[in-house]
Amino acid sequence: MGRAGRKGLTCILWVLVIFLVTYMGLVFTYRVDGYAVTIVGIIFGVLGMSLFVASAKIGGNRTRNYCGIFSGIFLWAALGEVAEHMGMFDLASWQMWPLLGGTIFVTLVLSLGHYIPVGMRFAMATFAAIWGLHFVMINEYEFMGRTSWITYPSCTIFLLLAIVFGYRMTRTRREDENMGYALALLLTAWTVLEYLWGWRIIPGPWMLK
């Protein structure tokens, strides 16, 4: 494996560690429930916004990008997970599709037009990607069922995307592109795993809930 591939795998490892720590933190917080959920939600929200701001100021390409990625993960934990658990709103609900579409559109315009710093682009892209992938899978399960025929081509598409992103990750030499493809690989591969968990083919984190 070349230098680009090793860098990409390092990015995947760090993001996966933060992702898993966040997920496990939410699982155990939900078990405690009560004020603990509110406190953890506020902590994740503050961390997410702080890293979002820091990603525009901090030096070093990879550090800046990590701040953006972690910001997106923490903001999703606060707005996509804790808020739903507390019954405030559910970003995965099908009624949220206009807001999701608007978020993706704004993220693309700001990113492709280079209107905001790179770190902030990573933050917005991470949040929008997690939301979008979760939205697709959850609504397929909700309206079609976990074992509906539509889940199989969807999973196949995400698997193919993961392969493409993995290939591109090992070929690009630019730091931003390398980390972008690494993040895309992780998120699409994770979605494939969620389909496998949904089909109960392999045991998954749902067993901890």
N, C-alpha and C positions, 0 to 999 in steps of 0.2 A: 504494500500500500504506500502511495506517495505521501509527501508532506501535506498536501491539501486534504487528503483523506484522514490523516491523523489529527489534523486541526479540527476537521469537521466532527470526528468522533469525540474529541475532547469537549467540544461545544455541546454535543448531544448528552454526554455524561453529566456535565454541570447542570444543564437545564433539567435533565431527568431527575437528578438529586433534589433540586428545588421543587420540582413538580410533585415528587413522591412525598417529600417532607410536608408540603402544603396539604396534599390529599390526606395523609395520615393524621395531620393535625386537625383537619376538619372532621374526620371520622370520630376521633376520640372526643373532640369538643361536642359533637352532636350527642354523644353518649352522656356527657355531663349535663348538657342542655342548660336551660335557665339563662342567667346573665352572662355565662361563659361564652355563649354563641355571639351575643351582642358585642362583647369585648373583643373577641377574636376577629369578628367582622370589621370592627373599627380599626384594629391593628393592621389587618390586611389592606384596608382602604388607605390608611395613612402611609404604609410602606409603599403601596403601589403608586400613589401620587408623588411621594418623595423621590422615588427612583425615576419617575417620569420626568420630573424637573431636573434631577441630577444627570439624566442621560443627555441633556442638552448642554451641560456645562463641563462634565468630567472629561479629562483627557485620555487618550489611548483608545484606538478603534475598538478593540475587543472588549475592554472594560465598559466603554460607552454602550456598546451593543448588548452586553450582558445586563446592564442596568435597565435597558429598554425591554428586553425579553422578560426579565423577572418582574418588572412593573406590570406588564400585560398579564402575567400569571397571577400576581397578587390581586390585581383589580378584578380579574375574573372570579377569584376566590371570594371576594367581597360582594360583587354585584351579581355574579352568576350562580354562586353556591349558597352563601350565607343568607342573602336576601330571599332566595327561594325557600330555604329552610324555615325562615322566620315568617313566611307568608306575605312578604312585602310585594314582590312581583316575581314573575318567572320569565327570564329572558329566552328560555327554550320553547315557550308557548308559541303556537302557530300565529297568534295574534300579533306577535312581536316582529313579524317578517318585514313590515315597512321600516321599523327602527333598525333592524339588522341590515336591510338593503341600503339604508341611508348611511349607516356606519361604514359599511364596506365601500360605498361610493366615495365618501369623504376621505377615507383612508387611502384609496387609490389615487384620488386627485392630489392630495397633499404629498403622497410618496412619489408618484411619477413626476410631479411638477417640482419636486425638491423645495417645497415651501416651508418645511420644518426640518430641524436637525435629524440626522440619521438615527440617533438613539431613540428619539420620539417616534420615528417611523416604525422601528422595531417594536416599540411598546404597543402602538395602535394596531399593527399588523398581527402581533401575537394575540391580543385581545379579540380582534375581529375573526381571526382564524379559529381560535378555540370555540368562540360563540357559533360561528357558521357550521363547523364540523359537528358540534354537539347538537345544534338545531336540526340538521338533516337527519342524524341518526335517531334522536329522540322522537321526532315526528313520524318517522317511518315506523318505529316501534308502537307509537301511540295510535296511529290510524290504520296501519297495515298488519301489525303484529310482529313479534320478534323473529318469527321464522317465515315471514312472508317472502314470496319469490323476489320482491324488489330489493330486499336486503342483500341478496347474493351478487347481483351486478354492481350494486353500490360498493360493496366491500371489495369487489374485483377492481373497480375503478380506483379506489383509494390505494390498493396494493400496487397497481401499475404506476400511480403517481409517486408512491414511496420509492419505487425502483428508479424512476426517472430522476427524482430529487437526489437520491443516493449517488447515482452516476454523475450528475452535474456537480455535486459536492466534491467529488474526488478529482474533478477536472478544472475547476475554477481556481485562480490564483489570488483573486481579490478577497481581502478579509471580509468585507460586508457580504459579498455574494456567497462566500464559503459558509458563513454563519447563517445566512438566510436559507440556503438550501439544506443545511443541517437541521435547522428548526422545522422547515417544511417536511423533511424526512421523518423527524420524530413525531410530529403531530399527525401525519397521515398514517404512519405505522401504528401509532397509539390507537387511532380510530379503527384500524383493522383488528387490533386486539380487542377493542370494545365490542365489535361485531361478534368475534369468537366467544367472548364472555357472555354476550347476550344470547347466543345460541346454546350456551352451557356446554360448549365443546371442551373448554379448558376452564379450570377454576380461576377466579379473578378477584379483584378488590371488593366486589359486591358481597363476598362472603364475610367481610369484616363489619358490614353495616348491621 
